[in-house]
């Protein structure tokens, strides 16, 4: 019965994420040019999401982060995707959304979509209002986009794409690292 309830909770979280994608109040940590309104918005996409049967997208995953009652903080952990993308949350860095009762578990969800028209991957995490001190890391794999010069974008609440510099990049292994202090929405695109 516990497994069934947990499965239902995960499915509800994923469905919510698909319909209300994104969350941002102050833009990414590395940029001071973004001052979003903090609204929750429905997925803004520049092109067609999907790309046909068998491409492996969209990819979703979730992980419950629990409270350590002895240290009065949330445990750290990882959220991993099939394409190799990983969110790494350090121990005691998670601050839950406002209004979350102390000690309640936090279900962190992730979604990766492929925009085949613009040859990009779009990365979205939730829940809105979660914070990280010290910063969490996202290692975004972009190998499924093929070869070429990748560009990282932060996507603001209005759907605007703002070019960013990743914290680090490995062009051979095809991944970028971004440090975040709160959930943001990103895209990696490769020009054709």
N, C-alpha and C positions, 0 to 999 in steps of 0.2 A: 504494500500500500504506500509506503514512504517513497519507493522508486516511482510509482505512478504519479504521486503528487509532485515530486521533483521534476518529472518529465513534463507535466502540464505547466508548471511554473516556467520552465525553460522555453516551451513552445509559445506561451503568452508573451514572454519577454522578447523573443525573436520576432513575433508578429508585431508587437508594439514598435520595435526597432525598425522594421521594414516600413511601417506607415509614418512614423515620426522620426525621420533620420536626421541626425546632426544635433549639435548643441555647442554654442559658443557664446561667451560673454565678452571676452577681451582679446580674441585672436590668439594666435600661437605665441608661445613664450619668446621666440626669436624675433618677433616683429612688434614694433610700436605704432604701426600705421593703421591698425584695425581696431575700430571701436564699434562693435556690433551691438544690437539692441538686446541681445540675450533671449530672443524669441525662439521657440521651438518651431521648426519648419519642416515641411514635407520635402522629400528628396528633389533637389534641383540637379538636373543633368544636362550636359551640353549635347548629348547624342543619345543613341539607342543603347539601353542597358541589356545585357544578355549575351548575344553573340552566337546563339544556336546551341543545339543539343551537344553535350559532350565536352564543352570548354571548361567545365568545372566551376562556373560562377552562376549565381552568387554563392559565396561561402559565408557561413555563419558559425559562430561558436559563442559559448558563454562559460563563465566560471563564477562560483559563489565564493566571495571573500568573507571569512568569518572573523569574529571578534576574539581577541585573546584576553580573557577576563583577568588574568594575573598581571598583565602589563598594560591593560586598558588601552589597547590599540588594535587596529586591524592587521591580520597576518598579510604577508606579501604573497605573490604568486605570479603565474604566467597564464596568458590567454593565447593559445596557439591555433593557427589555421592550417588547412591542408596544403596551401601553397608555400608554407614555410614562414609566413609572417608571424610575428610574436609581439605581444604586449607584455612588458616586464614591470611589475609593480613591486618596489622595495618594501620590506617589512616595516610597518608602522608609518608608511607614507600616505595611505589612503584616508581622505576626509570624505565622508559620505555627503550626499545632497542635503541641503537644509531641510529640517523637519524629520530626518530619519532618527527614530528612537535609538539611544545609545545601546550598542551591542547587537542591533539587528544585522543579520547577514546582508551583504550587498551583492546583487547579481550583476556582474559586469558582462556586457554583451558586445559583440563585434560583428561587423558586416563588411565584406569586400565585394564590390560589384565591378564588372568589366564593361566599359563603354567601347564597343567595337567600332563605332563610327569615328571616334576621336583617338582610338588606340590608347586608352588609359584605364588604370585601376583606381577605384574610389574606396577609401578606407574610412569607416565610421564606427565610433565606439560610444557606449552609454553606460550608466545613466547620466543625464544632464545634471550639472551641479556637483559632480565628483571632482575632488582636487587631489593633488599629489605634492607632498613636501617631505623628502626630496622628490625631484621629478621622476616620473615614470618614463620608460623608454619604449618606443615602437620601432621594431625592426621590420620594415616593409619590403617584401620580396616583389620584384617586378619582372622576373624572367619570362613570365607568360606573355609579355608584350613584345618579345622578340629583341632584335639587336637595334642599336641606335643610341642616341644621346638622351638620357632620361632627364626630365624636368619635374621638380617637386612643386606642388601648389597647395596652399591653404585655401579652403573653400569657406567663405564667410556666410553669415546667416541669410544674405541676399542672393547667394549662389555665385558670387564673384570669385574668380580664380586669381589668387595673388601669389606670384612666384616667391619661393622660399629657398634658402640654403639649408640642406640637411646638416645635422650635427656631424655625421660621417657618411661616407658612401664607399661601397665596394663594387666597382664596375665589372670585375671578373665574376664574382658570386651573384651579382645583380640584386643588391639590397641597399636600402638607405635607412639610417637611424635618425629618429627625431626624439628629442627630449620634450616632455609635456608636463605642465603643472595643472592642467585640466583637459577634459576631452575636447578635441578639435576634429575637424573633418579635413582629410587630405586627399590629393590625387597625384598619381605619378603618370606622366604621359611621355610617349616616345613619338617623335615626328616621323612620318612616313616619307 
